[in-house]
Amino acid sequence: MSKSDESIRMAPSPSRALQSDADPWADTRGMIGAPGGVINIAHEAVDRHVENGHGADQALRFLGKNGSRQVFTYSDLSEASAKFANILVSHGLEPGDAVFSLLGRGPDVYIAALGTLKAGLVFTPLFSAFGPEPIRTRMEIGNAKVLITTLQLYRRKIAKWRSEIPTLKLVLITGDVAPDDCLSLDQQMAGSSSKFTTARTGPEDPALVHFTSGTTGKPKGVVHVHNAVLYHGFSGKVALDLTPGTIFWCTADPGWVTGTSYGIIAPLVNRVTIIVDEAEFDLDRWYGIVENEQVEVWYSAPTAIRLMMRAGAEAAKPYDLSSLRFLASVGEPLNPEAVTWSEEVFGQPFHDNWWQSETGGIMIANCPGAQVKPGSMGKPMPGIQAGIMEHEGDRLRELADGEIGELALKPGWPSMMRAYLHEQARYDKCFKDGWYLSGDLTTRDQDGYFWFVGRADDLIKTSGHLVGPFEVESALLEHEAVAEAGVIGLPDETAGEIVKAYVTLNPGFTPDEDLERDIRGHTRKRLGPAVAPREVIFRNTLPKTRSGKIMRRLLKARELGLPEGDISTLETDET
Amino acid sequence: MTEEDIRAVFINELVKIAPDLDAQDIGEDERLQDDLGLDSMDILNLVAALHKAFGVSIPEPDYPKIATTRLAVSYLQEMQA
């Protein structure tokens, strides 16, 4: 494979993402420094503040599971990311090369992300709860050159197949102990200089690749460029009220796009102090953090908010939560009850907003100060044009208020994706008549508020994560007993949706509880608990089209007792 | 129920929810989420299963008290007493 095939570079032709008449984003350039025309996310997020005399400001407060607390200033982050950049360069890595992280919440992911961007390489975070299979697939598609992870995750999920990824040159293990074919990050950092000249990246140079699931086929690597920093900074300020010195807590996992756009970049560009909690959701711990750290802006997700609701308003009573000035939620639609509940408990609603890996930043939001309609995702951000579309052959028809159609956005904002890695055709399919098609069905009321209705495809939204049924079905089919598999998402009051699988068996296997558990165990090992089905149902046959495609839509309609819709393509029915 | 009975039922419910685990390999002090890889939905499902098995309803703030097998067994024992 030649160098140009392995590294992430843009096609020479102008991207569709940039097709617009004028540049309404020119003003946002005032938010960044862009010295000598260089736009580099790490510079704008960290080094710029140090140069402007804010090096001693707190950038991160890391709260360890064990009760430890560690503060990083902007100078600390600047130096640590320079060291990380030097490590990459000293191992012969070059701009455009792909650096993957498989890490939980902690300072290392910040240092790795910023160091990677500083060196002009491309950063991809992965969800540490993924099983080996999704990790491997993404590293293969992304031509991973570097992986940074923990010893435990490496041993459990990577070591077995590491040698089968031909592009992988360097594996860094956090801490000071590493297996023979890896290097210790601590040791490398200790021997590395804290001076680094930031790569002279241009606005359209790739910076980040986030993976998102597809309905069919493999996951898609969504490419974002350094210019995205304009929108990260802008939307952080406008939608989340981030201002210098704000104490901000984004609870998203760093392995997902929210954890990067609003866990790392937007807050740092706005020079806020970020709270990073290593632990998973723990009610008392969370309320305690808000009180002790005096959190002002809290960006969380519906699943977590619903877990707080389950515990009731009483559980929040012992805590002083008065430092909170703005609450926001993303990941899946926030139900009206959760909005009302948060008004009672926190004295203000959680403000839902909507965006995707592809959009790179918040597109539709209940912004600070605006009236919240519980259950609505809000209104388009300033500068964002959104419409509701119906497909009419090759054309789109814009629908009126109150009608249900696909949410579409006029491309042109800086953090819009520039490509799906190696998948031009799939990228092109997202655009029609000058609109980007989101795949989400929505409606708009007469006041201009947007309301989520459902997905236009079979993708499943569970605990804020987008799960592609194809990836789950593929893992099911690897089990010796499974002949066919159909995977759907079913409504769940806490997770939004849960993953449920329907399978038929190969001859010689008996559908019983032991086999159900064995199949679920197999998929959990391959995919991890967030992606694997929570339930497996046995069927004699599955509903299929004439071309043999399993009709997931029909499985779901029947499970929910909904109308079956058009079943003219149904060839074999379910038994 | 003896401590041993409680442990057996607890492990049985745990591997029903997370069948990727081998009942024999689960250490007394391994944390369900950090070491055994359960996620928060698994914990909710486990709490529901324990409610069914023991008739004990575990409030949200007590979830840390069932974070390992050892902790859970002693918590369930206390709740039953």
Interface residues (C-beta under 8 A of the other chain):
Chain A: K65 A129 E280 F281 D282 L283 D284 T303 L307 R310 A311 A315 T462 S463 T494 A495 I498 R517 D518 R520 G521 H522 R524 K525 G528 P529 A530 R534
Chain B: V15 K16 A18 P19 D20 L21 Q33 D34 G37 L38 D39 S40 M41 D42 L44 N45 P59 E60 P61 Y63 P64
